[in-house]
Amino acid sequence: MSRAAAPGVLVVGAGVVGLTTAICLAEQGRVVLVRTDRPPVDTTSAVAGAIWGPHLVEDSERTAGWRRETLAVLRELATDPATGVRIAHGIEATRGEPEPGPPAGWLAELGGARRCGPGALPPGFGSGWQYPAPLTHMPTYLGYLRARLERAGGTLELATVRSLATAAAGLSVGAVVNCTGVRARDLAGDPELSPWRGQTVIATNPGLTEFFIGLPGDGHELVYLFPHGDTIVLGGTQVAGDWNPEPVPAVASRILRDCAAVEPRLRDAVVLGHRVGLRPVRPQVRLEASQAGGGPLIVHNYGHGGAGVTLAWGCARAAAALVTG
């Protein structure tokens, strides 16, 4: 079927999941319109730490398949610096004693994971793994995705969608794809979806090249350092049910203190900005299609928690298959 003959598709939402889904459809020849109430650089995706790995998302066979699909794509994109994706090395650590046995399944999928020696961990951490993983500079990556969508013939439009049932009114589309993250709680009437608030600090990078993730536990909160050239993303938080979109100064101070405890060179880092994002957490990712009456097909693709970047390409391909199938 030609592009002109194929029914158009409306994608609602322009975070990493929405843009990736739109790209998959447009590159298959569909006429795709993305509607979003904010540009990609102002979405929750722009705040993401954006290292590949499951976080605040269901552990299942289907998410394992989606993350492996996405890992393959991100590794390919990492060969082009213009995408904002690179393969970084670093450490994920816990404050407890080492657990016996091989690394977790997702960590084994990366390859090259090895236990940290005692001298590799910051004070207060008892065990950890060193490994390479795709790390994404989200402002650059979202710009790349938008440009790729437009090269494929897709269009992005700033507009607020207040109802999925009427979203396609006046448009010649055969499907609406809901990629609205936490907004889907109201838009799709989904009480199972809840926000997990994340706050980060953007600072000057004192020369770090490796990431660090300190998992929460023993009275300590999540801490992470994700370097991107001259800047570094410092975090973080994961507060369930918190809808506050504004940075909290006391939280920013705690983040800076915890990150400087991990890497003392950050004590003199200059703060460049503060960001807040609301992770769309759900017991299961919602990826399914429904159709009521004579309206267009509705495909839902949301609830990825803190793993939007990790699952995006696998979920986008599955959502596109629901549309085209």
C-alpha positions as CSV (number, residue, x, y, z in Angstrom):
1,M,0.0,0.0,0.0
2,S,1.4,3.4,-0.9
3,R,1.9,6.2,1.6
4,A,-1.0,8.1,0.1
5,A,-3.4,5.1,0.3
6,A,-2.4,4.0,3.8
7,P,-4.6,5.4,6.6
8,G,-2.8,8.1,8.6
9,V,-1.8,7.7,12.2
10,L,-2.0,10.3,15.1
11,V,0.6,9.8,17.8
12,V,-0.2,11.6,21.0
13,G,3.0,12.4,23.0
14,A,6.5,13.4,22.0
15,G,8.7,11.9,24.6
16,V,11.2,9.2,23.7
17,V,8.4,6.5,23.4
18,G,6.1,8.8,21.3
19,L,8.8,9.9,18.9
20,T,10.3,6.4,18.4
21,T,6.8,5.0,17.7
22,A,6.1,7.7,15.2
23,I,9.4,7.0,13.5
24,C,8.7,3.3,13.2
25,L,5.3,4.1,11.5
26,A,6.6,6.9,9.3
27,E,9.5,4.7,8.1
28,Q,7.0,2.1,7.1
29,G,5.3,4.6,4.8
30,R,2.5,5.8,7.1
31,V,1.5,9.5,7.2
32,V,2.2,10.4,10.8
33,L,1.2,13.4,12.8
34,V,2.5,13.8,16.4
35,R,0.5,16.0,18.7
36,T,2.0,17.1,22.0
37,D,1.3,19.8,24.5
38,R,5.0,20.5,25.0
39,P,8.1,20.1,22.7
40,P,10.3,17.0,23.1
41,V,13.0,18.9,25.1
42,D,10.4,19.8,27.8
43,T,9.1,16.2,28.3
44,T,9.9,13.8,31.1
45,S,12.2,12.1,28.7
46,A,14.5,15.1,28.6
47,V,15.1,14.7,32.3
48,A,16.0,11.0,32.1
49,G,19.4,9.7,33.3
50,A,19.0,7.6,30.2
51,I,21.3,4.7,30.7
52,W,20.2,1.4,29.3
53,G,18.8,-0.9,32.1
54,P,15.4,-1.7,33.6
55,H,14.3,0.7,36.3
56,L,10.8,0.9,38.0
57,V,9.3,-1.4,35.4
58,E,7.9,-4.9,35.3
59,D,10.3,-7.8,35.1
60,S,8.8,-10.1,32.5
61,E,9.6,-12.0,29.3
62,R,8.0,-9.3,27.1
63,T,10.0,-6.5,28.7
64,A,13.2,-8.5,28.4
65,G,12.5,-8.9,24.6
66,W,11.7,-5.2,24.2
67,R,14.9,-4.1,26.1
68,R,17.1,-6.5,24.0
69,E,15.6,-5.0,20.8
70,T,16.3,-1.5,22.0
71,L,19.8,-2.4,23.1
72,A,20.7,-3.6,19.6
73,V,19.4,-0.3,18.1
74,L,21.2,1.9,20.7
75,R,24.5,0.1,20.0
76,E,24.1,0.9,16.4
77,L,23.2,4.5,17.1
78,A,26.2,4.8,19.3
79,T,28.4,4.6,16.2
80,D,27.2,8.1,15.2
81,P,28.0,10.9,17.7
82,A,25.2,13.0,16.3
83,T,22.6,10.8,17.9
84,G,23.7,11.6,21.5
85,V,24.2,7.9,22.3
86,R,27.5,6.4,23.3
87,I,28.8,3.3,25.0
88,A,29.9,4.4,28.5
89,H,31.7,2.4,31.2
90,G,30.9,2.7,34.8
91,I,29.7,1.2,38.1
92,E,26.4,0.2,39.7
93,A,26.9,-0.2,43.4
94,T,24.9,-1.2,46.5
95,R,25.7,-0.5,50.2
96,G,25.2,-4.1,51.2
97,E,27.4,-7.2,51.0
98,P,28.0,-8.8,47.6
99,E,25.4,-11.3,46.4
100,P,26.8,-14.6,45.1
101,G,26.4,-15.8,41.6
102,P,26.5,-14.3,38.1
103,P,25.1,-10.9,37.3
104,A,21.4,-10.3,36.8
105,G,19.9,-11.2,33.4
106,W,19.8,-7.7,32.0
107,L,23.4,-7.1,33.1
108,A,24.6,-10.3,31.5
109,E,22.9,-9.2,28.2
110,L,25.3,-6.2,28.1
111,G,28.4,-8.5,28.2
112,G,31.7,-7.5,29.9
113,A,30.2,-7.1,33.4
114,R,32.6,-7.9,36.3
115,R,32.5,-7.5,40.0
116,C,34.2,-4.4,41.5
117,G,37.3,-4.9,43.6
118,P,37.3,-3.3,47.0
119,G,39.3,-0.3,45.8
120,A,36.9,0.6,43.0
121,L,34.0,1.6,45.2
122,P,33.3,4.9,46.9
123,P,33.1,5.0,50.8
124,G,29.9,3.4,52.1
125,F,29.4,1.0,49.2
126,G,29.9,-2.7,49.8
127,S,29.5,-4.3,46.4
128,G,29.1,-3.4,42.7
129,W,29.4,-4.3,39.1
130,Q,31.5,-2.6,36.4
131,Y,30.0,-2.8,32.9
132,P,29.6,-0.9,29.6
133,A,26.1,0.3,28.6
134,P,24.5,2.8,26.2
135,L,24.3,6.2,27.8
136,T,22.2,8.9,26.1
137,H,22.4,12.6,26.2
138,M,18.7,13.2,26.0
139,P,18.5,16.8,24.6
140,T,20.7,15.6,21.7
141,Y,18.9,12.3,21.3
142,L,15.4,13.9,21.3
143,G,16.6,16.3,18.6
144,Y,17.9,13.4,16.6
145,L,14.6,11.6,16.9
146,R,12.6,14.6,15.9
147,A,14.8,15.2,12.8
148,R,14.6,11.6,11.8
149,L,10.8,11.6,12.1
150,E,10.6,14.7,9.9
151,R,13.0,13.2,7.3
152,A,10.6,10.2,7.1
153,G,7.7,12.6,6.3
154,G,6.2,12.9,9.9
155,T,5.0,16.1,11.4
156,L,5.1,17.3,15.0
157,E,2.4,19.8,16.1
158,L,2.1,21.6,19.5
159,A,-1.5,21.0,20.6
160,T,-3.3,19.7,23.7
161,V,-5.3,16.5,23.3
162,R,-8.0,16.3,25.9
163,S,-9.8,13.1,24.8
164,L,-8.5,10.1,22.9
165,A,-12.1,9.5,21.6
166,T,-12.1,12.9,19.9
167,A,-8.3,13.2,19.2
168,A,-8.7,12.3,15.5
169,A,-11.7,14.6,14.8
170,G,-11.2,16.3,11.5
171,L,-8.2,14.1,10.6
172,S,-8.0,11.3,8.1
173,V,-6.4,8.7,10.4
174,G,-7.1,5.1,11.0
175,A,-5.3,4.9,14.4
176,V,-4.4,7.0,17.4
177,V,-1.4,5.9,19.5
178,N,-1.4,7.0,23.1
179,C,2.2,7.7,24.3
180,T,1.4,10.3,26.9
181,G,3.3,8.9,29.9
182,V,1.8,10.0,33.3
183,R,-0.8,12.0,31.4
184,A,-2.4,8.7,30.4
185,R,-3.8,8.4,34.0
186,D,-6.4,11.0,33.1
187,L,-6.4,10.7,29.3
188,A,-6.9,6.9,29.4
189,G,-8.7,6.8,32.7
190,D,-6.0,4.5,34.2
191,P,-5.8,4.5,38.0
192,E,-3.0,1.9,37.9
193,L,-0.6,4.6,36.6
194,S,1.2,6.7,39.1
195,P,4.0,9.3,38.9
196,W,7.4,8.6,40.5
197,R,9.0,12.0,40.7
198,G,12.7,12.4,39.6
199,Q,14.8,15.5,40.2
200,T,18.3,16.1,38.8
201,V,21.0,18.7,38.8
202,I,22.9,19.7,35.7
203,A,26.4,20.8,36.5
204,T,29.8,21.4,34.9
205,N,31.8,18.2,34.5
206,P,35.2,18.3,36.2
207,G,36.5,15.7,33.8
208,L,34.6,12.6,34.6
209,T,34.0,10.0,31.8
210,E,32.5,7.1,33.7
211,F,29.0,6.8,35.1
212,F,28.2,5.8,38.7
213,I,24.8,4.5,40.0
214,G,24.4,4.0,43.8
215,L,21.2,2.1,44.5
216,P,19.0,3.2,47.4
217,G,19.0,1.3,50.6
218,D,20.1,1.4,54.3
219,G,18.6,4.8,54.8
220,H,20.3,6.2,51.7
221,E,18.6,7.5,48.5
222,L,19.4,6.9,44.9
223,V,22.5,8.6,43.7
224,Y,23.9,8.8,40.2
225,L,26.4,10.6,38.0
226,F,26.1,10.6,34.2
227,P,28.8,12.6,32.4
228,H,28.2,14.1,29.0
229,G,31.2,15.9,27.8
230,D,31.4,19.4,29.5
231,T,28.3,18.7,31.6
232,I,27.1,16.1,34.0
233,V,23.7,14.9,35.1
234,L,23.5,14.4,38.9
235,G,20.7,12.6,40.7
236,G,18.5,11.5,41.9
237,T,15.1,10.8,43.4
238,Q,12.2,8.3,43.0
239,V,9.3,9.5,45.0
240,A,6.0,7.6,44.4
241,G,2.8,9.6,43.9
242,D,4.5,13.0,43.9
243,W,3.1,15.3,41.1
244,N,5.3,18.3,42.0
245,P,6.9,19.5,38.7
246,E,9.1,22.1,40.3
247,P,12.7,21.6,41.6
248,V,12.9,21.5,45.4
249,P,16.0,23.3,46.7
250,A,16.6,21.0,49.7
251,V,16.5,18.0,47.3
252,A,19.0,19.6,45.0
253,S,21.3,20.2,48.0
254,R,21.0,16.6,49.0
255,I,21.8,15.4,45.5
256,L,24.9,17.6,45.3
257,R,26.1,16.4,48.7
258,D,25.6,12.7,47.9
259,C,27.3,13.0,44.5
260,A,30.3,14.9,46.0
261,A,30.6,12.1,48.5
262,V,30.9,9.7,45.6
263,E,33.2,11.9,43.6
264,P,35.0,14.7,45.5
265,R,35.8,16.7,42.4
266,L,32.1,17.6,42.1
267,R,32.4,19.8,45.2
268,D,33.5,22.7,42.9
269,A,31.2,21.9,40.0
270,V,29.0,24.9,38.9
271,V,25.3,24.2,38.9
272,L,23.8,25.0,35.4
273,G,20.2,24.0,36.0
274,H,17.6,21.8,37.7
275,R,15.2,19.4,36.1
276,V,12.1,17.5,37.2
277,G,10.4,14.6,35.5
278,L,7.5,12.3,36.5
279,R,8.2,8.7,35.6
280,P,5.0,6.8,34.4
281,V,5.0,3.8,36.7
282,R,2.5,1.0,36.3
283,P,2.4,-2.7,37.4
284,Q,2.7,-3.6,33.7
285,V,3.5,-1.6,30.6
286,R,0.3,-1.0,28.8
287,L,0.8,-2.0,25.1
288,E,-2.5,-3.0,23.6
289,A,-5.1,-2.0,21.0
290,S,-8.8,-1.3,21.4
291,Q,-11.5,-0.1,19.1
292,A,-15.0,1.2,20.1
293,G,-17.8,1.9,17.7
294,G,-16.8,3.3,14.3
295,G,-13.8,5.4,15.6
296,P,-10.2,4.9,14.8
297,L,-8.1,2.1,16.4
298,I,-6.6,3.2,19.8
299,V,-3.2,1.8,20.6
300,H,-1.8,2.4,24.1
301,N,2.0,2.5,24.6
302,Y,2.7,3.8,28.1
303,G,3.7,2.9,31.6
304,H,7.4,2.3,31.1
305,G,8.4,3.7,34.5
306,G,12.1,4.7,34.5
307,A,12.9,2.5,31.5
308,G,11.5,4.5,28.6
309,V,14.8,4.8,26.8
310,T,15.5,1.1,27.6
311,L,12.3,-0.2,26.1
312,A,11.5,2.5,23.5
313,W,12.5,0.7,20.2
314,G,11.1,-2.7,21.2
315,C,7.8,-1.2,22.3
316,A,7.6,1.2,19.4
317,R,7.9,-1.7,16.9
318,A,5.3,-3.7,18.8
319,A,2.9,-0.7,18.8
320,A,3.5,-0.1,15.1
321,A,2.7,-3.8,14.4
322,L,-0.6,-3.3,16.3
323,V,-1.4,-0.3,14.0
324,T,-0.4,-2.0,10.7
325,G,-1.8,-5.4,11.7
